[in-house]
Amino acid sequence: MKKTVIIDTNGLMIPGQFGLDIFSELGRLGFDSFVVVSPCVRELEKIIGSGHGKDKMAAKLALSLLDRCSIIEENGFADDAILEMAIGMKASVLTNDAELKKRLCSKGVTIVYLRDRTRLSI
């Protein structure tokens, strides 16, 4: 059975910010299907357009990683789309966003997060 993880914007920026290969880490945790909602792609494009330095570079790297993910078209805010999709697909979510983590936790969604800046954890 496929084990799916939805990756949010800051999750996609982990490789550029911390030099961590999120796909091998997610694989180590048993995930083999990676999903990104289209509002996250738009957020990355916005960061590239208006960001500076490390954030801009991390967002560019994040966009280059999207070929390893399924992009699902959604409208509205990324966090809302991620929450609804995680519940509907019974998927986990990779995020470091405190507010989103609270919302996901309250709905019983499994959260994958960056731990010690060196690995991903559930």
Helices and strands as residue ranges (DSSP letters): E 4-7, H 9-12, H 14-18, H 22-28, E 33-37, H 38-50, H 53-65, G 66-68, E 70-72, H 78-89, E 92-94, H 98-106, E 111-115, E 119-121
